[in-house]
């Protein structure tokens, strides 16, 4: 994940999300994209008598983060990566689990990958996807880089959400928690060398009809930063970002959202190109001048339970809003 305007030199070494002027792909000749109703964001505001949003614990999410990164580095092809898969699966007991295993030819060779999907069935026809990657940067494989914020933060929060969904299954749309693999570049971040797991799964979902059932795809990335400042991503779906912001207002957390705009290349883009509304919830400025990003300083002490609580509350309130339609 890289911001090239700020970190062009670093990109040559490690690879990450970066600025992009990419635009959505159009339907191929002979194909017609399924029509989607795009309402104004205020039309998603829950009614006064709507059930409250699911409550989560930022403290438990932070403990999950610490437990997860204690496994050590988890680049694709490593023993740590296998441990990470088993850790996630062990914390998803009680959910319907799907493992999307495949082999990907990357810029650094061929690697086995695995997208893990935990499905919680709802009572309405449709799906909301919460996603985030769990692998760490392959070029840093010979260091102590554990990606506490970059991969660990979203895993920690998603596992806490899974725990609460086991106790309180969705009343509205089904909720799928997607732990993506192969998000990180294997050499340097490019369109070709990145988001391998998302490319694979988005293509599959587009082909089997799943994409048409997804109401929203909320990507969580680098959300644990103590100094939380979530970007407004210009590559995300504008109306869905507006729904997220109104959710932040209702939870009194709007000061942490969308003060800065930028086009982010991340796991959401293949799903956007499959016709799914997407929102990348990401704080790409990690430490002063992004000093901790893709360094061995990306450790749990740079993250906080408070930031995970803020993002969790806003995400749960966003889901509550999406369930109004």
Kinemage of the C-alpha trace (Angstrom):
@kinemage 1
@onewidth
@group {chain A} dominant
@subgroup {mainchain}
@vectorlist {calphas} color= white
{ca unk a 1} P 0.000 0.000 0.000
{ca unk a 2} L 1.674 3.266 -1.060
{ca unk a 3} L 1.046 6.969 -1.429
{ca unk a 4} L 3.396 7.696 -4.326
{ca unk a 5} L 3.352 11.472 -4.119
{ca unk a 6} L 4.800 11.225 -0.599
{ca unk a 7} L 6.753 7.981 -0.785
{ca unk a 8} L 8.050 7.527 -4.318
{ca unk a 9} L 11.521 6.573 -3.161
{ca unk a 10} L 10.211 4.040 -0.669
{ca unk a 11} L 8.049 2.419 -3.351
{ca unk a 12} L 11.164 1.161 -5.088
{ca unk a 13} L 11.971 -0.886 -1.992
{ca unk a 14} L 8.792 -2.263 -0.534
{ca unk a 15} L 5.577 -1.716 -2.546
{ca unk a 16} L 2.152 -0.658 -1.188
{ca unk a 17} L -1.014 1.320 -1.933
{ca unk a 18} L -0.399 4.468 -3.999
{ca unk a 19} L -2.187 7.384 -5.601
{ca unk a 20} L -4.074 6.510 -8.736
{ca unk a 21} L -6.281 8.175 -11.278
{ca unk a 22} L -7.785 4.827 -12.246
{ca unk a 23} L -11.453 4.819 -13.199
{ca unk a 24} L -14.077 2.055 -13.141
{ca unk a 25} L -14.033 -0.372 -16.033
{ca unk a 26} L -17.038 -0.452 -18.317
{ca unk a 27} L -18.932 -3.604 -19.231
{ca unk a 28} L -17.368 -5.680 -21.984
{ca unk a 29} L -18.963 -5.754 -25.400
{ca unk a 30} L -22.073 -7.911 -25.355
{ca unk a 31} L -22.400 -7.644 -21.561
{ca unk a 32} L -24.739 -5.459 -19.588
{ca unk a 33} L -23.918 -4.469 -16.051
{ca unk a 34} L -26.709 -5.193 -13.598
{ca unk a 35} L -28.487 -1.931 -12.705
{ca unk a 36} L -28.018 -0.705 -9.136
{ca unk a 37} L -30.174 1.864 -7.416
{ca unk a 38} L -28.041 4.717 -6.114
{ca unk a 39} L -29.895 6.667 -3.456
{ca unk a 40} L -28.759 9.852 -1.796
{ca unk a 41} L -26.787 9.178 1.350
{ca unk a 42} L -29.367 10.833 3.603
{ca unk a 43} L -31.953 8.340 2.398
{ca unk a 44} L -29.981 5.675 4.268
{ca unk a 45} L -30.293 7.449 7.618
{ca unk a 46} L -31.931 4.976 10.026
{ca unk a 47} L -35.379 5.824 11.322
{ca unk a 48} L -35.678 6.751 15.015
{ca unk a 49} L -37.233 3.377 15.846
{ca unk a 50} L -34.582 1.343 13.976
{ca unk a 51} L -32.694 -1.246 16.077
{ca unk a 52} L -29.309 -0.040 17.382
{ca unk a 53} L -26.052 -0.953 15.702
{ca unk a 54} L -24.172 -4.028 16.854
{ca unk a 55} L -21.833 -3.160 19.725
{ca unk a 56} L -18.191 -4.140 19.519
{ca unk a 57} L -15.215 -3.727 21.849
{ca unk a 58} L -12.157 -1.838 20.680
{ca unk a 59} L -10.232 -3.303 23.581
{ca unk a 60} L -10.980 -6.881 22.514
{ca unk a 61} L -10.140 -5.968 18.913
{ca unk a 62} L -6.799 -4.574 20.092
{ca unk a 63} L -6.076 -7.755 22.055
{ca unk a 64} L -6.820 -9.754 18.897
{ca unk a 65} L -4.353 -7.520 17.034
{ca unk a 66} L -1.611 -8.156 19.590
{ca unk a 67} L -2.248 -11.897 19.661
{ca unk a 68} L -2.220 -12.067 15.859
{ca unk a 69} L 1.030 -10.173 15.309
{ca unk a 70} L 2.727 -12.156 18.088
{ca unk a 71} L 2.847 -14.948 15.491
{ca unk a 72} L 5.567 -12.957 13.704
{ca unk a 73} L 5.909 -12.007 10.028
{ca unk a 74} L 3.375 -13.642 7.705
{ca unk a 75} L 4.425 -13.104 4.073
{ca unk a 76} L 3.018 -15.481 1.484
{ca unk a 77} L 4.889 -18.770 1.240
{ca unk a 78} L 6.123 -18.651 4.843
{ca unk a 79} L 5.490 -20.719 7.946
{ca unk a 80} L 4.179 -17.532 9.566
{ca unk a 81} L 1.589 -17.230 6.835
{ca unk a 82} L 0.318 -20.729 7.599
{ca unk a 83} L 0.122 -19.839 11.288
{ca unk a 84} L -1.851 -16.715 10.415
{ca unk a 85} L -4.393 -18.750 8.440
{ca unk a 86} L -4.849 -21.183 11.317
{ca unk a 87} L -5.172 -18.329 13.821
{ca unk a 88} L -7.938 -16.676 11.812
{ca unk a 89} L -9.784 -19.958 11.243
{ca unk a 90} L -9.579 -20.861 14.931
{ca unk a 91} L -11.282 -17.558 15.810
{ca unk a 92} L -14.110 -18.063 13.323
{ca unk a 93} L -15.627 -21.207 14.799
{ca unk a 94} L -19.405 -21.112 14.560
{ca unk a 95} L -19.476 -19.254 11.266
{ca unk a 96} L -19.941 -20.754 7.825
{ca unk a 97} L -16.372 -20.804 6.511
{ca unk a 98} L -15.238 -20.835 2.901
{ca unk a 99} L -11.585 -21.067 1.937
{ca unk a 100} L -10.804 -19.752 -1.527
{ca unk a 101} L -7.474 -21.474 -2.178
{ca unk a 102} L -5.579 -20.877 -5.408
{ca unk a 103} L -2.082 -20.517 -6.853
{ca unk a 104} L -0.973 -17.157 -8.187
{ca unk a 105} L 1.878 -16.354 -10.536
{ca unk a 106} L 3.473 -13.238 -9.061
{ca unk a 107} L 6.407 -11.016 -9.928
{ca unk a 108} L 8.437 -13.038 -7.396
{ca unk a 109} L 7.278 -16.486 -8.498
{ca unk a 110} L 4.334 -18.785 -7.929
{ca unk a 111} L 2.669 -18.840 -4.503
{ca unk a 112} L -0.241 -20.617 -2.869
{ca unk a 113} L -2.834 -18.161 -1.511
{ca unk a 114} L -6.043 -18.407 0.455
{ca unk a 115} L -8.908 -15.938 0.830
{ca unk a 116} L -10.862 -16.815 3.977
{ca unk a 117} L -14.571 -15.950 4.081
{ca unk a 118} L -16.744 -16.156 7.192
{ca unk a 119} L -20.445 -15.974 6.338
{ca unk a 120} L -23.142 -14.888 8.796
{ca unk a 121} L -26.586 -15.386 7.302
{ca unk a 122} L -29.088 -12.550 7.603
{ca unk a 123} L -32.821 -12.294 7.088
{ca unk a 124} L -32.779 -10.043 4.011
{ca unk a 125} L -31.791 -10.973 0.478
{ca unk a 126} L -28.376 -9.434 -0.036
{ca unk a 127} L -24.825 -9.325 1.308
{ca unk a 128} L -22.589 -6.750 2.961
{ca unk a 129} L -18.891 -7.611 2.791
{ca unk a 130} L -16.298 -6.435 5.334
{ca unk a 131} L -12.813 -7.124 4.024
{ca unk a 132} L -9.155 -6.718 4.862
{ca unk a 133} L -5.866 -8.462 4.096
{ca unk a 134} L -3.837 -10.594 6.483
{ca unk a 135} L -0.501 -11.096 4.688
{ca unk a 136} L 2.618 -9.024 5.358
{ca unk a 137} L 5.009 -7.512 2.862
{ca unk a 138} L 7.092 -10.128 1.005
{ca unk a 139} L 10.125 -7.872 0.286
{ca unk a 140} L 10.453 -7.410 4.076
{ca unk a 141} L 10.345 -11.157 4.768
{ca unk a 142} L 13.859 -11.228 6.226
{ca unk a 143} L 13.093 -8.522 8.781
{ca unk a 144} L 10.965 -8.400 11.942
{ca unk a 145} L 8.130 -6.575 10.157
{ca unk a 146} L 4.849 -7.807 11.675
{ca unk a 147} L 2.373 -5.312 10.177
{ca unk a 148} L 0.490 -4.460 13.365
{ca unk a 149} L -1.415 -1.674 11.634
{ca unk a 150} L -0.943 -2.903 8.074
{ca unk a 151} L -2.992 -6.092 8.194
{ca unk a 152} L -3.076 -6.728 11.929
{ca unk a 153} L -5.489 -3.911 12.782
{ca unk a 154} L -8.248 -5.007 10.439
{ca unk a 155} L -7.830 -8.670 11.405
{ca unk a 156} L -8.179 -7.708 15.065
{ca unk a 157} L -11.364 -5.737 14.452
{ca unk a 158} L -12.880 -8.267 12.056
{ca unk a 159} L -12.376 -11.102 14.537
{ca unk a 160} L -14.102 -9.041 17.218
{ca unk a 161} L -16.996 -8.396 14.828
{ca unk a 162} L -17.147 -12.134 14.105
{ca unk a 163} L -17.357 -12.838 17.820
{ca unk a 164} L -20.314 -10.488 18.213
{ca unk a 165} L -22.073 -11.798 15.105
{ca unk a 166} L -21.926 -15.331 16.514
{ca unk a 167} L -23.894 -14.069 19.505
{ca unk a 168} L -26.208 -11.764 17.535
{ca unk a 169} L -26.711 -12.979 13.951
{ca unk a 170} L -27.600 -10.266 11.414
{ca unk a 171} L -31.241 -9.202 11.325
{ca unk a 172} L -30.779 -7.514 7.949
{ca unk a 173} L -28.470 -8.422 5.076
{ca unk a 174} L -26.039 -11.282 5.452
{ca unk a 175} L -22.579 -10.176 6.557
{ca unk a 176} L -19.504 -11.799 5.073
{ca unk a 177} L -16.074 -11.200 6.609
{ca unk a 178} L -13.418 -11.559 3.920
{ca unk a 179} L -9.771 -11.974 4.923
{ca unk a 180} L -7.916 -11.393 1.658
{ca unk a 181} L -4.536 -12.853 0.809
{ca unk a 182} L -1.777 -11.581 -1.455
{ca unk a 183} L -2.682 -7.913 -1.103
{ca unk a 184} L 0.913 -6.801 -0.772
{ca unk a 185} L 3.242 -6.398 -3.731
{ca unk a 186} L 5.804 -9.172 -4.121
{ca unk a 187} L 8.438 -6.847 -5.650
{ca unk a 188} L 7.119 -3.310 -6.297
{ca unk a 189} L 3.513 -2.129 -6.240
{ca unk a 190} L 1.965 -2.030 -9.722
{ca unk a 191} L -1.451 -2.902 -11.107
{ca unk a 192} L -0.027 -6.319 -11.994
{ca unk a 193} L 1.942 -6.936 -8.784
{ca unk a 194} L -0.666 -6.422 -6.067
{ca unk a 195} L -4.067 -7.513 -4.684
{ca unk a 196} L -3.758 -11.060 -6.017
{ca unk a 197} L -6.415 -12.514 -3.745
{ca unk a 198} L -8.950 -9.816 -4.528
{ca unk a 199} L -8.421 -10.145 -8.261
{ca unk a 200} L -9.017 -13.886 -8.041
{ca unk a 201} L -12.137 -13.680 -5.888
{ca unk a 202} L -13.710 -10.677 -7.631
{ca unk a 203} L -13.465 -12.482 -10.960
{ca unk a 204} L -15.073 -15.567 -9.433
{ca unk a 205} L -17.884 -13.609 -7.799
{ca unk a 206} L -18.561 -11.715 -10.991
{ca unk a 207} L -18.816 -14.978 -12.904
{ca unk a 208} L -21.018 -16.905 -10.469
{ca unk a 209} L -23.482 -14.083 -9.756
{ca unk a 210} L -22.354 -13.326 -6.201
{ca unk a 211} L -21.241 -9.801 -7.131
{ca unk a 212} L -24.789 -8.828 -8.099
{ca unk a 213} L -26.020 -9.770 -4.602
{ca unk a 214} L -23.505 -7.608 -2.734
{ca unk a 215} L -25.023 -4.340 -1.510
{ca unk a 216} L -21.727 -2.873 -0.298
{ca unk a 217} L -18.071 -3.821 0.097
{ca unk a 218} L -16.352 -2.102 3.029
{ca unk a 219} L -12.570 -2.482 3.021
{ca unk a 220} L -10.670 -1.990 6.277
{ca unk a 221} L -6.970 -1.177 6.010
{ca unk a 222} L -4.479 0.504 8.369
{ca unk a 223} L -7.227 1.447 10.831
{ca unk a 224} L -5.306 1.065 14.102
{ca unk a 225} L -3.158 4.220 13.967
{ca unk a 226} L -3.288 6.064 17.309
{ca unk a 227} L -3.627 9.331 15.373
{ca unk a 228} L -6.599 8.191 13.289
{ca unk a 229} L -7.364 10.183 10.120
{ca unk a 230} L -9.274 8.115 7.562
{ca unk a 231} L -8.808 9.255 3.971
{ca unk a 232} L -11.671 9.909 1.564
{ca unk a 233} L -10.676 7.608 -1.268
{ca unk a 234} L -11.554 9.005 -4.697
{ca unk a 235} L -11.441 5.483 -6.173
{ca unk a 236} L -14.310 4.365 -3.932
{ca unk a 237} L -18.041 4.701 -4.648
{ca unk a 238} L -19.021 8.303 -3.725
{ca unk a 239} L -22.518 7.608 -2.368
{ca unk a 240} L -21.215 4.792 -0.162
{ca unk a 241} L -18.495 7.053 1.243
{ca unk a 242} L -21.214 9.577 2.020
{ca unk a 243} L -23.150 6.897 3.918
{ca unk a 244} L -19.986 6.122 5.900
{ca unk a 245} L -19.484 9.796 6.716
{ca unk a 246} L -23.052 10.256 7.904
{ca unk a 247} L -22.552 7.190 10.098
{ca unk a 248} L -19.435 8.873 11.504
{ca unk a 249} L -21.497 11.983 12.232
{ca unk a 250} L -24.171 9.999 14.060
{ca unk a 251} L -21.509 8.325 16.207
{ca unk a 252} L -19.796 11.713 16.783
{ca unk a 253} L -16.567 10.519 15.149
{ca unk a 254} L -16.605 12.671 11.998
{ca unk a 255} L -13.392 14.495 12.970
{ca unk a 256} L -11.510 11.261 12.215
{ca unk a 257} L -12.954 10.893 8.709
{ca unk a 258} L -12.322 12.403 5.289
{ca unk a 259} L -10.320 15.530 6.099
{ca unk a 260} L -7.919 14.356 3.348
{ca unk a 261} L -8.783 12.975 -0.101
{ca unk a 262} L -6.654 10.761 -2.311
{ca unk a 263} L -7.024 7.977 -4.858
{ca unk a 264} L -5.960 4.724 -3.200
{ca unk a 265} L -5.008 1.506 -4.940
{ca unk a 266} L -6.081 -1.315 -2.660
{ca unk a 267} L -8.075 -4.538 -2.363
{ca unk a 268} L -11.374 -2.801 -3.212
{ca unk a 269} L -10.556 -2.029 -6.855
{ca unk a 270} L -11.171 -5.489 -8.386
{ca unk a 271} L -14.565 -5.578 -6.656
{ca unk a 272} L -15.391 -2.078 -7.842
{ca unk a 273} L -14.537 -3.180 -11.368
{ca unk a 274} L -16.935 -6.116 -10.905
{ca unk a 275} L -19.756 -3.595 -10.378
{ca unk a 276} L -19.875 -3.684 -6.562
{ca unk a 277} L -20.233 -0.452 -4.520
{ca unk a 278} L -17.009 -0.123 -2.515
{ca unk a 279} L -15.560 2.044 0.250
{ca unk a 280} L -11.916 1.863 1.317
{ca unk a 281} L -11.679 2.866 4.985
{ca unk a 282} L -7.967 3.564 5.329
{ca unk a 283} L -5.620 5.879 7.209
{ca unk a 284} L -2.609 5.842 4.923
{ca unk a 285} L -0.590 8.456 6.845
{ca unk a 286} L 0.894 6.278 9.603
{ca unk a 287} L 3.069 8.294 11.943
{ca unk a 288} L 4.617 11.664 11.068
{ca unk a 289} L 5.120 11.785 7.322
{ca unk a 290} L 4.081 8.092 7.185
{ca unk a 291} L 7.321 7.103 8.916
{ca unk a 292} L 6.087 3.741 10.303
{ca unk a 293} L 4.521 2.345 7.134
{ca unk a 294} L 6.285 -0.782 5.862
{ca unk a 295} L 8.984 -0.593 8.504
{ca unk a 296} L 9.799 -2.734 11.506
{ca unk a 297} L 8.328 0.102 13.594
{ca unk a 298} L 4.801 -1.008 12.616
{ca unk a 299} L 4.199 -2.556 16.027
{ca unk a 300} L 1.189 -2.739 18.383
{ca unk a 301} L 2.345 0.222 20.491
{ca unk a 302} L 1.723 2.508 17.487
{ca unk a 303} L -1.909 1.346 17.418
{ca unk a 304} L -4.739 1.807 19.901
{ca unk a 305} L -7.958 0.243 21.096
{ca unk a 306} L -9.552 3.698 20.818
{ca unk a 307} L -8.956 3.861 17.053
{ca unk a 308} L -10.329 0.354 16.562
{ca unk a 309} L -13.386 1.325 18.614
{ca unk a 310} L -13.978 4.407 16.437
{ca unk a 311} L -13.735 2.485 13.177
{ca unk a 312} L -15.771 -0.418 14.528
{ca unk a 313} L -18.574 1.856 15.698
{ca unk a 314} L -18.691 3.680 12.363
{ca unk a 315} L -18.675 0.435 10.385
{ca unk a 316} L -21.479 -1.052 12.478
{ca unk a 317} L -23.496 2.161 12.103
{ca unk a 318} L -22.862 2.076 8.334
{ca unk a 319} L -24.242 -1.461 8.203
{ca unk a 320} L -27.289 -0.305 10.154
{ca unk a 321} L -27.811 2.443 7.569
{ca unk a 322} L -27.390 0.100 4.601
{ca unk a 323} L -30.061 -2.150 6.084
{ca unk a 324} L -32.668 0.611 5.675
{ca unk a 325} L -32.982 -0.444 1.992
